[in-house]
Amino acid sequence: MLIGEVARRSGVSARMLRHYDTLGLVHPTGRTVGGYREYSAEDIRRIFHVESLRSLGLSLREIGRALADPAFAPSTLVGELIRRTEDRLKREQELLERLRRVDASAPPGWQDVLRLVELLHGLDSPDAARRQQAALAPVEEVPAELLAEAVLAEPDQNVAGALRWALARAGGDGLASLAAGVRSADVEVRRRAVRAIASLPGEDASAVLLGALEDSDPTVRTRAALALGGRGFPEAVPTLVAMVVDGPSDVEAAEVLGALSLDASCAGPIKSALSDELTAHTSDSAVRIRLTQALAELPAADDLLQQLTQDGDPAVALVASALARIPRSDG
């Protein structure tokens, strides 16, 4: 079969068939008396083989290596194609999300579109310094949702701090995106979300933080409790007391408990909760010392502190005696 007929029937142009011949991918088996290329049935099968591999995304050079190697393993090829396809889909998904963000912000003109695209490029950079620079750039009318999503995805603490600052500066409503982060299956996303929400004012933010007190992750619970305690929510007391018992962030928890106890309705329950923990941990000196230090933050706990100066644990008694001698500035 001559090249023109092969091109007509196969859908591969004569120019491409000549290119295949030049590269050594498909050599026509014969020549006519006039010197024209003549393809056999085996040659045509090879053409379709080449076209099939091209449709999978292989380059002509890779196709040539595959056809020339008798030990070529198709599984290796398929695995590489899967990886390439996944990378391509990831890039296209990132582009789609970027376009959706720009569209959602309803930019009024091309200059605004360009500024937003530049910001998105910066926030998506693999370089932490570049992401931080983008977060701090003076871009007007940045969608709060965009910054909230960036906060949830940011692993670098310095960049995350800059993004939280930018989110507060941008105004708008990024809380919905952050609230979705609190429900994420990824614990790191939940931690970032709670930390960002803790810096947002308003009842809606507090409501999300109240839900976070039930989180399975202790870091999420403690961040929510510290923020809620600072806002005067008594619901944070059990978590704050547990923080004193467990150790990490016990000083911050004790300070917040002290501030909460200035409210008469909270003072009694806080004092009772700390006292109960002292009773429950009679043999753990470290825990009792932390509880003693927390009691020293409570204006109405002087009587308990005085009792602890006679505690059977010498270390606890010593700490209580030292704290009892410190003049209060809250009176």
Phi and psi restraints in degrees (value plus and minus 20) as a CYANA .aco file:
   2 LEU   PHI     -97.9   -57.9
   2 LEU   PSI     144.4   184.4
   3 ILE   PHI     -80.6   -40.6
   3 ILE   PSI     -57.7   -17.7
   4 GLY   PHI     -84.2   -44.2
   4 GLY   PSI     -61.4   -21.4
   5 GLU   PHI     -88.2   -48.2
   5 GLU   PSI     -60.4   -20.4
   6 VAL   PHI     -81.7   -41.7
   6 VAL   PSI     -63.8   -23.8
   7 ALA   PHI     -81.9   -41.9
   7 ALA   PSI     -61.5   -21.5
   8 ARG   PHI     -85.6   -45.6
   8 ARG   PSI     -61.9   -21.9
   9 ARG   PHI    -101.6   -61.6
   9 ARG   PSI     -52.5   -12.5
  10 SER   PHI    -110.3   -70.3
  10 SER   PSI     -42.5    -2.5
  11 GLY   PHI      63.9   103.9
  11 GLY   PSI     -17.7    22.3
  12 VAL   PHI    -115.7   -75.7
  12 VAL   PSI     106.0   146.0
  13 SER   PHI     -83.8   -43.8
  13 SER   PSI     134.8   174.8
  14 ALA   PHI     -81.0   -41.0
  14 ALA   PSI     -55.2   -15.2
  15 ARG   PHI     -83.3   -43.3
  15 ARG   PSI     -61.7   -21.7
  16 MET   PHI     -88.0   -48.0
  16 MET   PSI     -56.8   -16.8
  17 LEU   PHI     -83.4   -43.4
  17 LEU   PSI     -58.9   -18.9
  18 ARG   PHI     -86.7   -46.7
  18 ARG   PSI     -55.0   -15.0
  19 HIS   PHI     -85.3   -45.3
  19 HIS   PSI     -61.4   -21.4
  20 TYR   PHI     -79.4   -39.4
  20 TYR   PSI     -60.3   -20.3
  21 ASP   PHI     -84.6   -44.6
  21 ASP   PSI     -62.9   -22.9
  22 THR   PHI     -82.8   -42.8
  22 THR   PSI     -58.9   -18.9
  23 LEU   PHI     -99.6   -59.6
  23 LEU   PSI     -30.8     9.2
  24 GLY   PHI      64.7   104.7
  24 GLY   PSI      -7.9    32.1
  25 LEU   PHI     -95.2   -55.2
  25 LEU   PSI     -66.2   -26.2
  26 VAL   PHI    -157.7  -117.7
  26 VAL   PSI      84.2   124.2
  27 HIS   PHI    -113.2   -73.2
  27 HIS   PSI     107.5   147.5
  28 PRO   PHI     -81.9   -41.9
  28 PRO   PSI     117.4   157.4
  29 THR   PHI     -84.4   -44.4
  29 THR   PSI     -57.3   -17.3
  30 GLY   PHI    -154.6  -114.6
  30 GLY   PSI    -199.7  -159.7
  31 ARG   PHI    -154.2  -114.2
  31 ARG   PSI     125.3   165.3
  32 THR   PHI     -96.8   -56.8
  32 THR   PSI     154.4   194.4
  33 VAL   PHI     -79.4   -39.4
  33 VAL   PSI     -51.9   -11.9
  34 GLY   PHI    -103.9   -63.9
  34 GLY   PSI     -20.6    19.4
  35 GLY   PHI      70.8   110.8
  35 GLY   PSI     -10.9    29.1
  36 TYR   PHI     -99.8   -59.8
  36 TYR   PSI     128.5   168.5
  37 ARG   PHI     -84.8   -44.8
  37 ARG   PSI     118.6   158.6
  38 GLU   PHI    -152.0  -112.0
  38 GLU   PSI     101.1   141.1
  39 TYR   PHI    -119.9   -79.9
  39 TYR   PSI     115.6   155.6
  40 SER   PHI    -109.5   -69.5
  40 SER   PSI     154.0   194.0
  41 ALA   PHI     -81.3   -41.3
  41 ALA   PSI     -57.1   -17.1
  42 GLU   PHI     -86.4   -46.4
  42 GLU   PSI     -57.9   -17.9
  43 ASP   PHI     -82.4   -42.4
  43 ASP   PSI     -60.9   -20.9
  44 ILE   PHI     -87.2   -47.2
  44 ILE   PSI     -59.8   -19.8
  45 ARG   PHI     -79.7   -39.7
  45 ARG   PSI     -58.6   -18.6
  46 ARG   PHI     -87.7   -47.7
  46 ARG   PSI     -56.3   -16.3
  47 ILE   PHI     -79.5   -39.5
  47 ILE   PSI     -66.4   -26.4
  48 PHE   PHI     -87.0   -47.0
  48 PHE   PSI     -50.9   -10.9
  49 HIS   PHI     -84.0   -44.0
  49 HIS   PSI     -66.0   -26.0
  50 VAL   PHI     -80.8   -40.8
  50 VAL   PSI     -64.9   -24.9
  51 GLU   PHI     -84.1   -44.1
  51 GLU   PSI     -56.2   -16.2
  52 SER   PHI     -84.0   -44.0
  52 SER   PSI     -63.1   -23.1
  53 LEU   PHI     -87.5   -47.5
  53 LEU   PSI     -56.6   -16.6
  54 ARG   PHI     -82.5   -42.5
  54 ARG   PSI     -58.3   -18.3
  55 SER   PHI     -85.3   -45.3
  55 SER   PSI     -42.0    -2.0
  56 LEU   PHI    -104.0   -64.0
  56 LEU   PSI     -26.2    13.8
  57 GLY   PHI      83.8   123.8
  57 GLY   PSI     -13.1    26.9
  58 LEU   PHI     -97.8   -57.8
  58 LEU   PSI     127.2   167.2
  59 SER   PHI     -97.4   -57.4
  59 SER   PSI     143.3   183.3
  60 LEU   PHI     -83.5   -43.5
  60 LEU   PSI     -53.4   -13.4
  61 ARG   PHI     -85.9   -45.9
  61 ARG   PSI     -62.0   -22.0
  62 GLU   PHI     -86.4   -46.4
  62 GLU   PSI     -56.4   -16.4
  63 ILE   PHI     -83.8   -43.8
  63 ILE   PSI     -61.6   -21.6
  64 GLY   PHI     -81.1   -41.1
  64 GLY   PSI     -62.2   -22.2
  65 ARG   PHI     -85.4   -45.4
  65 ARG   PSI     -59.6   -19.6
  66 ALA   PHI     -84.8   -44.8
  66 ALA   PSI     -61.7   -21.7
  67 LEU   PHI     -93.3   -53.3
  67 LEU   PSI     -47.5    -7.5
  68 ALA   PHI    -105.8   -65.8
  68 ALA   PSI     -35.9     4.1
  69 ASP   PHI    -120.2   -80.2
  69 ASP   PSI      89.9   129.9
  70 PRO   PHI     -86.5   -46.5
  70 PRO   PSI     -41.0    -1.0
  71 ALA   PHI    -114.5   -74.5
  71 ALA   PSI     -10.2    29.8
  72 PHE   PHI     -79.8   -39.8
  72 PHE   PSI     109.6   149.6
  73 ALA   PHI    -120.1   -80.1
  73 ALA   PSI      97.1   137.1
  74 PRO   PHI     -78.3   -38.3
  74 PRO   PSI     -51.9   -11.9
  75 SER   PHI     -82.2   -42.2
  75 SER   PSI     -55.8   -15.8
  76 THR   PHI     -83.1   -43.1
  76 THR   PSI     -63.2   -23.2
  77 LEU   PHI     -82.7   -42.7
  77 LEU   PSI     -66.6   -26.6
  78 VAL   PHI     -83.5   -43.5
  78 VAL   PSI     -61.3   -21.3
  79 GLY   PHI     -81.1   -41.1
  79 GLY   PSI     -62.2   -22.2
  80 GLU   PHI     -85.9   -45.9
  80 GLU   PSI     -60.0   -20.0
  81 LEU   PHI     -85.3   -45.3
  81 LEU   PSI     -57.3   -17.3
  82 ILE   PHI     -82.1   -42.1
  82 ILE   PSI     -65.5   -25.5
  83 ARG   PHI     -81.1   -41.1
  83 ARG   PSI     -65.0   -25.0
  84 ARG   PHI     -83.3   -43.3
  84 ARG   PSI     -62.7   -22.7
  85 THR   PHI     -85.1   -45.1
  85 THR   PSI     -61.2   -21.2
  86 GLU   PHI     -82.6   -42.6
  86 GLU   PSI     -61.7   -21.7
  87 ASP   PHI     -82.9   -42.9
  87 ASP   PSI     -63.3   -23.3
  88 ARG   PHI     -84.3   -44.3
  88 ARG   PSI     -64.3   -24.3
  89 LEU   PHI     -83.6   -43.6
  89 LEU   PSI     -57.8   -17.8
  90 LYS   PHI     -82.9   -42.9
  90 LYS   PSI     -64.9   -24.9
  91 ARG   PHI     -82.8   -42.8
  91 ARG   PSI     -61.0   -21.0
  92 GLU   PHI     -88.5   -48.5
  92 GLU   PSI     -56.7   -16.7
  93 GLN   PHI     -86.1   -46.1
  93 GLN   PSI     -60.8   -20.8
  94 GLU   PHI     -82.3   -42.3
  94 GLU   PSI     -61.6   -21.6
  95 LEU   PHI     -83.2   -43.2
  95 LEU   PSI     -62.3   -22.3
  96 LEU   PHI     -81.5   -41.5
  96 LEU   PSI     -65.5   -25.5
  97 GLU   PHI     -83.2   -43.2
  97 GLU   PSI     -59.1   -19.1
  98 ARG   PHI     -83.1   -43.1
  98 ARG   PSI     -63.1   -23.1
  99 LEU   PHI     -86.0   -46.0
  99 LEU   PSI     -58.4   -18.4
 100 ARG   PHI     -84.5   -44.5
 100 ARG   PSI     -59.1   -19.1
 101 ARG   PHI     -84.8   -44.8
 101 ARG   PSI     -63.7   -23.7
 102 VAL   PHI     -82.9   -42.9
 102 VAL   PSI     -63.4   -23.4
 103 ASP   PHI     -84.3   -44.3
 103 ASP   PSI     -60.4   -20.4
 104 ALA   PHI     -85.6   -45.6
 104 ALA   PSI     -47.2    -7.2
 105 SER   PHI     -98.9   -58.9
 105 SER   PSI     -28.7    11.3
 106 ALA   PHI      29.3    69.3
 106 ALA   PSI      36.9    76.9
 107 PRO   PHI     -84.4   -44.4
 107 PRO   PSI     115.9   155.9
 108 PRO   PHI     -95.0   -55.0
 108 PRO   PSI     -42.4    -2.4
 109 GLY   PHI    -172.0  -132.0
 109 GLY   PSI     153.8   193.8
 110 TRP   PHI     -83.3   -43.3
 110 TRP   PSI     -55.1   -15.1
 111 GLN   PHI     -82.1   -42.1
 111 GLN   PSI     -58.4   -18.4
 112 ASP   PHI     -88.2   -48.2
 112 ASP   PSI     -58.8   -18.8
 113 VAL   PHI     -81.0   -41.0
 113 VAL   PSI     -66.1   -26.1
 114 LEU   PHI     -83.2   -43.2
 114 LEU   PSI     -59.5   -19.5
 115 ARG   PHI     -84.9   -44.9
 115 ARG   PSI     -60.7   -20.7
 116 LEU   PHI     -88.1   -48.1
 116 LEU   PSI     -61.1   -21.1
 117 VAL   PHI     -82.9   -42.9
 117 VAL   PSI     -60.9   -20.9
 118 GLU   PHI     -82.5   -42.5
 118 GLU   PSI     -61.3   -21.3
 119 LEU   PHI     -82.5   -42.5
 119 LEU   PSI     -64.2   -24.2
 120 LEU   PHI     -83.4   -43.4
 120 LEU   PSI     -60.5   -20.5
 121 HIS   PHI     -80.2   -40.2
 121 HIS   PSI     -63.0   -23.0
 122 GLY   PHI     -84.8   -44.8
 122 GLY   PSI     -63.3   -23.3
 123 LEU   PHI     -88.9   -48.9
 123 LEU   PSI     -44.3    -4.3
 124 ASP   PHI    -111.0   -71.0
 124 ASP   PSI     -18.9    21.1
 125 SER   PHI     -84.9   -44.9
 125 SER   PSI     124.0   164.0
 126 PRO   PHI     -92.1   -52.1
 126 PRO   PSI     -32.2     7.8
 127 ASP   PHI    -112.5   -72.5
 127 ASP   PSI     101.1   141.1
 128 ALA   PHI     -81.0   -41.0
 128 ALA   PSI     -59.8   -19.8
 129 ALA   PHI     -82.6   -42.6
 129 ALA   PSI     -58.5   -18.5
 130 ARG   PHI     -87.3   -47.3
 130 ARG   PSI     -58.3   -18.3
 131 ARG   PHI     -86.0   -46.0
 131 ARG   PSI     -60.3   -20.3
 132 GLN   PHI     -86.1   -46.1
 132 GLN   PSI     -60.6   -20.6
 133 GLN   PHI     -81.1   -41.1
 133 GLN   PSI     -61.1   -21.1
 134 ALA   PHI     -85.7   -45.7
 134 ALA   PSI     -59.6   -19.6
 135 ALA   PHI     -85.0   -45.0
 135 ALA   PSI     -52.5   -12.5
 136 LEU   PHI    -111.0   -71.0
 136 LEU   PSI     -25.0    15.0
 137 ALA   PHI     -86.8   -46.8
 137 ALA   PSI     122.7   162.7
 138 PRO   PHI     -99.9   -59.9
 138 PRO   PSI      56.3    96.3
 139 VAL   PHI    -119.7   -79.7
 139 VAL   PSI     106.3   146.3
 140 GLU   PHI     -98.2   -58.2
 140 GLU   PSI     126.6   166.6
 141 GLU   PHI      34.0    74.0
 141 GLU   PSI      28.4    68.4
 142 VAL   PHI     -95.3   -55.3
 142 VAL   PSI     109.1   149.1
 143 PRO   PHI     -79.9   -39.9
 143 PRO   PSI     108.4   148.4
 144 ALA   PHI     -82.1   -42.1
 144 ALA   PSI     -53.6   -13.6
 145 GLU   PHI     -82.1   -42.1
 145 GLU   PSI     -56.8   -16.8
 146 LEU   PHI     -83.5   -43.5
 146 LEU   PSI     -66.1   -26.1
 147 LEU   PHI     -87.2   -47.2
 147 LEU   PSI     -56.8   -16.8
 148 ALA   PHI     -83.3   -43.3
 148 ALA   PSI     -62.6   -22.6
 149 GLU   PHI     -83.7   -43.7
 149 GLU   PSI     -57.4   -17.4
 150 ALA   PHI     -86.4   -46.4
 150 ALA   PSI     -58.1   -18.1
 151 VAL   PHI     -80.3   -40.3
 151 VAL   PSI     -64.4   -24.4
 152 LEU   PHI     -85.5   -45.5
 152 LEU   PSI     -47.0    -7.0
 153 ALA   PHI    -116.6   -76.6
 153 ALA   PSI     -26.6    13.4
 154 GLU   PHI    -108.1   -68.1
 154 GLU   PSI      96.4   136.4
 155 PRO   PHI    -105.3   -65.3
 155 PRO   PSI     -43.1    -3.1
 156 ASP   PHI    -101.1   -61.1
 156 ASP   PSI     106.9   146.9
 157 GLN   PHI     -84.4   -44.4
 157 GLN   PSI     -59.6   -19.6
 158 ASN   PHI     -85.0   -45.0
 158 ASN   PSI     -63.9   -23.9
 159 VAL   PHI     -86.2   -46.2
 159 VAL   PSI     -61.6   -21.6
 160 ALA   PHI     -80.5   -40.5
 160 ALA   PSI     -60.0   -20.0
 161 GLY   PHI     -82.5   -42.5
 161 GLY   PSI     -61.8   -21.8
 162 ALA   PHI     -84.6   -44.6
 162 ALA   PSI     -58.5   -18.5
 163 LEU   PHI     -88.0   -48.0
 163 LEU   PSI     -59.3   -19.3
 164 ARG   PHI     -83.9   -43.9
 164 ARG   PSI     -59.2   -19.2
 165 TRP   PHI     -83.3   -43.3
 165 TRP   PSI     -64.3   -24.3
 166 ALA   PHI     -84.6   -44.6
 166 ALA   PSI     -56.1   -16.1
 167 LEU   PHI     -85.2   -45.2
 167 LEU   PSI     -63.3   -23.3
 168 ALA   PHI     -84.4   -44.4
 168 ALA   PSI     -56.1   -16.1
 169 ARG   PHI     -91.1   -51.1
 169 ARG   PSI     -54.5   -14.5
 170 ALA   PHI     -90.7   -50.7
 170 ALA   PSI     -45.4    -5.4
 171 GLY   PHI      48.4    88.4
 171 GLY   PSI    -169.9  -129.9
 172 GLY   PHI      49.6    89.6
 172 GLY   PSI    -186.5  -146.5
 173 ASP   PHI    -139.4   -99.4
 173 ASP   PSI      72.3   112.3
 174 GLY   PHI    -116.8   -76.8
 174 GLY   PSI     -20.1    19.9
 175 LEU   PHI     -83.3   -43.3
 175 LEU   PSI     -56.9   -16.9
 176 ALA   PHI     -80.6   -40.6
 176 ALA   PSI     -63.3   -23.3
 177 SER   PHI     -85.9   -45.9
 177 SER   PSI     -61.1   -21.1
 178 LEU   PHI     -86.9   -46.9
 178 LEU   PSI     -58.3   -18.3
 179 ALA   PHI     -83.1   -43.1
 179 ALA   PSI     -56.6   -16.6
 180 ALA   PHI     -83.1   -43.1
 180 ALA   PSI     -54.8   -14.8
 181 GLY   PHI     -84.7   -44.7
 181 GLY   PSI     -52.6   -12.6
 182 VAL   PHI     -84.7   -44.7
 182 VAL   PSI     -44.7    -4.7
 183 ARG   PHI    -114.7   -74.7
 183 ARG   PSI     -15.4    24.6
 184 SER   PHI     -86.1   -46.1
 184 SER   PSI     130.6   170.6
 185 ALA   PHI     -95.2   -55.2
 185 ALA   PSI     -37.0     3.0
 186 ASP   PHI    -106.5   -66.5
 186 ASP   PSI      96.4   136.4
 187 VAL   PHI     -83.8   -43.8
 187 VAL   PSI     -53.6   -13.6
 188 GLU   PHI     -85.4   -45.4
 188 GLU   PSI     -57.9   -17.9
 189 VAL   PHI     -84.9   -44.9
 189 VAL   PSI     -61.4   -21.4
 190 ARG   PHI     -83.6   -43.6
 190 ARG   PSI     -59.9   -19.9
 191 ARG   PHI     -83.6   -43.6
 191 ARG   PSI     -63.7   -23.7
 192 ARG   PHI     -84.4   -44.4
 192 ARG   PSI     -59.8   -19.8
 193 ALA   PHI     -83.4   -43.4
 193 ALA   PSI     -67.0   -27.0
 194 VAL   PHI     -85.0   -45.0
 194 VAL   PSI     -59.9   -19.9
 195 ARG   PHI     -82.7   -42.7
 195 ARG   PSI     -59.1   -19.1
 196 ALA   PHI     -91.5   -51.5
 196 ALA   PSI     -61.4   -21.4
 197 ILE   PHI     -85.0   -45.0
 197 ILE   PSI     -52.7   -12.7
 198 ALA   PHI     -80.1   -40.1
 198 ALA   PSI     -42.9    -2.9
 199 SER   PHI    -112.6   -72.6
 199 SER   PSI     -21.8    18.2
 200 LEU   PHI    -117.0   -77.0
 200 LEU   PSI     116.9   156.9
 201 PRO   PHI    -101.6   -61.6
 201 PRO   PSI     151.4   191.4
 202 GLY   PHI      85.8   125.8
 202 GLY   PSI     137.4   177.4
 203 GLU   PHI     -87.0   -47.0
 203 GLU   PSI     -55.6   -15.6
 204 ASP   PHI     -83.4   -43.4
 204 ASP   PSI     -61.5   -21.5
 205 ALA   PHI     -83.6   -43.6
 205 ALA   PSI     -61.5   -21.5
 206 SER   PHI     -83.7   -43.7
 206 SER   PSI     -56.6   -16.6
 207 ALA   PHI     -83.3   -43.3
 207 ALA   PSI     -59.4   -19.4
 208 VAL   PHI     -86.5   -46.5
 208 VAL   PSI     -60.4   -20.4
 209 LEU   PHI     -84.8   -44.8
 209 LEU   PSI     -55.7   -15.7
 210 LEU   PHI     -81.5   -41.5
 210 LEU   PSI     -60.1   -20.1
 211 GLY   PHI     -85.2   -45.2
 211 GLY   PSI     -53.0   -13.0
 212 ALA   PHI     -89.3   -49.3
 212 ALA   PSI     -36.2     3.8
 213 LEU   PHI     -84.0   -44.0
 213 LEU   PSI     -39.4     0.6
 214 GLU   PHI    -115.6   -75.6
 214 GLU   PSI     -13.8    26.2
 215 ASP   PHI     -85.2   -45.2
 215 ASP   PSI     130.3   170.3
 216 SER   PHI     -94.8   -54.8
 216 SER   PSI     -36.7     3.3
 217 ASP   PHI    -113.2   -73.2
 217 ASP   PSI     106.8   146.8
 218 PRO   PHI     -83.5   -43.5
 218 PRO   PSI     -52.9   -12.9
 219 THR   PHI     -85.4   -45.4
 219 THR   PSI     -61.5   -21.5
 220 VAL   PHI     -82.7   -42.7
 220 VAL   PSI     -65.2   -25.2
 221 ARG   PHI     -82.4   -42.4
 221 ARG   PSI     -64.5   -24.5
 222 THR   PHI     -88.2   -48.2
 222 THR   PSI     -59.0   -19.0
 223 ARG   PHI     -84.2   -44.2
 223 ARG   PSI     -59.7   -19.7
 224 ALA   PHI     -86.6   -46.6
 224 ALA   PSI     -61.5   -21.5
 225 ALA   PHI     -85.7   -45.7
 225 ALA   PSI     -62.9   -22.9
 226 LEU   PHI     -81.8   -41.8
 226 LEU   PSI     -62.0   -22.0
 227 ALA   PHI     -86.7   -46.7
 227 ALA   PSI     -64.8   -24.8
 228 LEU   PHI     -88.0   -48.0
 228 LEU   PSI     -59.8   -19.8
 229 GLY   PHI     -80.8   -40.8
 229 GLY   PSI     -59.1   -19.1
 230 GLY   PHI     -86.3   -46.3
 230 GLY   PSI     -41.1    -1.1
 231 ARG   PHI    -113.9   -73.9
 231 ARG   PSI     -19.9    20.1
 232 GLY   PHI      69.3   109.3
 232 GLY   PSI       0.2    40.2
 233 PHE   PHI    -109.4   -69.4
 233 PHE   PSI      95.0   135.0
 234 PRO   PHI     -86.1   -46.1
 234 PRO   PSI     -38.3     1.7
 235 GLU   PHI     -80.1   -40.1
 235 GLU   PSI     -39.6     0.4
 236 ALA   PHI    -100.3   -60.3
 236 ALA   PSI     -32.2     7.8
 237 VAL   PHI     -77.8   -37.8
 237 VAL   PSI     -69.6   -29.6
 238 PRO   PHI     -77.1   -37.1
 238 PRO   PSI     -61.1   -21.1
 239 THR   PHI     -88.6   -48.6
 239 THR   PSI     -59.0   -19.0
 240 LEU   PHI     -84.7   -44.7
 240 LEU   PSI     -61.4   -21.4
 241 VAL   PHI     -84.4   -44.4
 241 VAL   PSI     -61.2   -21.2
 242 ALA   PHI     -82.2   -42.2
 242 ALA   PSI     -54.2   -14.2
 243 MET   PHI     -84.4   -44.4
 243 MET   PSI     -58.7   -18.7
 244 VAL   PHI     -83.9   -43.9
 244 VAL   PSI     -64.0   -24.0
 245 VAL   PHI     -84.4   -44.4
 245 VAL   PSI     -64.5   -24.5
 246 ASP   PHI     -95.7   -55.7
 246 ASP   PSI     -49.3    -9.3
 247 GLY   PHI      94.3   134.3
 247 GLY   PSI     -79.7   -39.7
 248 PRO   PHI     -79.9   -39.9
 248 PRO   PSI     113.3   153.3
 249 SER   PHI      41.9    81.9
 249 SER   PSI       4.0    44.0
 250 ASP   PHI     -85.8   -45.8
 250 ASP   PSI     -53.8   -13.8
 251 VAL   PHI     -85.6   -45.6
 251 VAL   PSI     -66.7   -26.7
 252 GLU   PHI     -81.8   -41.8
 252 GLU   PSI     -61.7   -21.7
 253 ALA   PHI     -83.0   -43.0
 253 ALA   PSI     -62.0   -22.0
 254 ALA   PHI     -83.5   -43.5
 254 ALA   PSI     -60.0   -20.0
 255 GLU   PHI     -83.9   -43.9
 255 GLU   PSI     -61.3   -21.3
 256 VAL   PHI     -87.7   -47.7
 256 VAL   PSI     -59.8   -19.8
 257 LEU   PHI     -81.0   -41.0
 257 LEU   PSI     -59.0   -19.0
 258 GLY   PHI     -81.9   -41.9
 258 GLY   PSI     -62.2   -22.2
 259 ALA   PHI     -86.4   -46.4
 259 ALA   PSI     -61.3   -21.3
 260 LEU   PHI     -84.2   -44.2
 260 LEU   PSI     -54.4   -14.4
 261 SER   PHI     -90.4   -50.4
 261 SER   PSI     -30.6     9.4
 262 LEU   PHI     -86.3   -46.3
 262 LEU   PSI     -41.6    -1.6
 263 ASP   PHI    -103.5   -63.5
 263 ASP   PSI     102.2   142.2
 264 ALA   PHI     -77.7   -37.7
 264 ALA   PSI     -52.2   -12.2
 265 SER   PHI     -92.1   -52.1
 265 SER   PSI     -38.4     1.6
 266 CYS   PHI    -119.2   -79.2
 266 CYS   PSI     -45.7    -5.7
 267 ALA   PHI     -78.4   -38.4
 267 ALA   PSI     -68.7   -28.7
 268 GLY   PHI     -81.7   -41.7
 268 GLY   PSI     -71.7   -31.7
 269 PRO   PHI     -80.0   -40.0
 269 PRO   PSI     -57.3   -17.3
 270 ILE   PHI     -86.3   -46.3
 270 ILE   PSI     -65.7   -25.7
 271 LYS   PHI     -80.7   -40.7
 271 LYS   PSI     -62.8   -22.8
 272 SER   PHI     -85.5   -45.5
 272 SER   PSI     -59.7   -19.7
 273 ALA   PHI     -84.5   -44.5
 273 ALA   PSI     -62.3   -22.3
 274 LEU   PHI     -87.9   -47.9
 274 LEU   PSI     -58.7   -18.7
 275 SER   PHI     -83.8   -43.8
 275 SER   PSI     -62.5   -22.5
 276 ASP   PHI     -80.6   -40.6
 276 ASP   PSI     -58.6   -18.6
 277 GLU   PHI     -89.0   -49.0
 277 GLU   PSI     -54.2   -14.2
 278 LEU   PHI     -81.8   -41.8
 278 LEU   PSI     -60.7   -20.7
 279 THR   PHI     -87.6   -47.6
 279 THR   PSI     -55.5   -15.5
 280 ALA   PHI     -96.7   -56.7
 280 ALA   PSI     -37.7     2.3
 281 HIS   PHI    -142.4  -102.4
 281 HIS   PSI      34.7    74.7
 282 THR   PHI     -86.3   -46.3
 282 THR   PSI     -44.0    -4.0
 283 SER   PHI    -127.2   -87.2
 283 SER   PSI     -16.7    23.3
 284 ASP   PHI    -128.3   -88.3
 284 ASP   PSI      78.5   118.5
 285 SER   PHI     -81.9   -41.9
 285 SER   PSI     -62.1   -22.1
 286 ALA   PHI     -82.8   -42.8
 286 ALA   PSI     -62.8   -22.8
 287 VAL   PHI     -85.2   -45.2
 287 VAL   PSI     -63.5   -23.5
 288 ARG   PHI     -85.3   -45.3
 288 ARG   PSI     -53.8   -13.8
 289 ILE   PHI     -86.5   -46.5
 289 ILE   PSI     -63.1   -23.1
 290 ARG   PHI     -83.0   -43.0
 290 ARG   PSI     -60.7   -20.7
 291 LEU   PHI     -85.4   -45.4
 291 LEU   PSI     -57.7   -17.7
 292 THR   PHI     -83.1   -43.1
 292 THR   PSI     -63.9   -23.9
 293 GLN   PHI     -83.5   -43.5
 293 GLN   PSI     -56.0   -16.0
 294 ALA   PHI     -88.3   -48.3
 294 ALA   PSI     -58.5   -18.5
 295 LEU   PHI     -81.3   -41.3
 295 LEU   PSI     -52.6   -12.6
 296 ALA   PHI     -84.9   -44.9
 296 ALA   PSI     -37.5     2.5
 297 GLU   PHI    -102.8   -62.8
 297 GLU   PSI     -32.5     7.5
 298 LEU   PHI    -114.1   -74.1
 298 LEU   PSI     103.0   143.0
 299 PRO   PHI     -80.0   -40.0
 299 PRO   PSI     -49.3    -9.3
 300 ALA   PHI    -121.0   -81.0
 300 ALA   PSI      -1.2    38.8
 301 ALA   PHI    -132.2   -92.2
 301 ALA   PSI      -0.5    39.5
 302 ASP   PHI     -80.2   -40.2
 302 ASP   PSI     -56.1   -16.1
 303 ASP   PHI     -84.4   -44.4
 303 ASP   PSI     -62.2   -22.2
 304 LEU   PHI     -86.2   -46.2
 304 LEU   PSI     -59.4   -19.4
 305 LEU   PHI     -83.1   -43.1
 305 LEU   PSI     -59.3   -19.3
 306 GLN   PHI     -85.6   -45.6
 306 GLN   PSI     -59.2   -19.2
 307 GLN   PHI     -81.6   -41.6
 307 GLN   PSI     -57.1   -17.1
 308 LEU   PHI     -92.0   -52.0
 308 LEU   PSI     -37.0     3.0
 309 THR   PHI     -86.8   -46.8
 309 THR   PSI     -36.6     3.4
 310 GLN   PHI    -128.4   -88.4
 310 GLN   PSI      -1.1    38.9
 311 ASP   PHI     -82.9   -42.9
 311 ASP   PSI     129.6   169.6
 312 GLY   PHI     -88.5   -48.5
 312 GLY   PSI     -38.3     1.7
 313 ASP   PHI    -110.0   -70.0
 313 ASP   PSI      93.4   133.4
 314 PRO   PHI     -76.6   -36.6
 314 PRO   PSI     -56.1   -16.1
 315 ALA   PHI     -86.1   -46.1
 315 ALA   PSI     -61.7   -21.7
 316 VAL   PHI     -85.7   -45.7
 316 VAL   PSI     -64.5   -24.5
 317 ALA   PHI     -80.6   -40.6
 317 ALA   PSI     -59.8   -19.8
 318 LEU   PHI     -85.2   -45.2
 318 LEU   PSI     -65.3   -25.3
 319 VAL   PHI     -83.9   -43.9
 319 VAL   PSI     -64.0   -24.0
 320 ALA   PHI     -82.7   -42.7
 320 ALA   PSI     -60.3   -20.3
 321 SER   PHI     -83.6   -43.6
 321 SER   PSI     -62.4   -22.4
 322 ALA   PHI     -84.6   -44.6
 322 ALA   PSI     -62.3   -22.3
 323 LEU   PHI     -91.0   -51.0
 323 LEU   PSI     -54.2   -14.2
 324 ALA   PHI     -87.3   -47.3
 324 ALA   PSI     -44.9    -4.9
 325 ARG   PHI    -103.9   -63.9
 325 ARG   PSI     -30.9     9.1
 326 ILE   PHI     -98.3   -58.3
 326 ILE   PSI     101.4   141.4
 327 PRO   PHI     -82.3   -42.3
 327 PRO   PSI     120.8   160.8
 328 ARG   PHI    -104.3   -64.3
 328 ARG   PSI     125.4   165.4
 329 SER   PHI    -128.2   -88.2
 329 SER   PSI     -12.7    27.3
 330 ASP   PHI    -116.6   -76.6
 330 ASP   PSI     -26.1    13.9
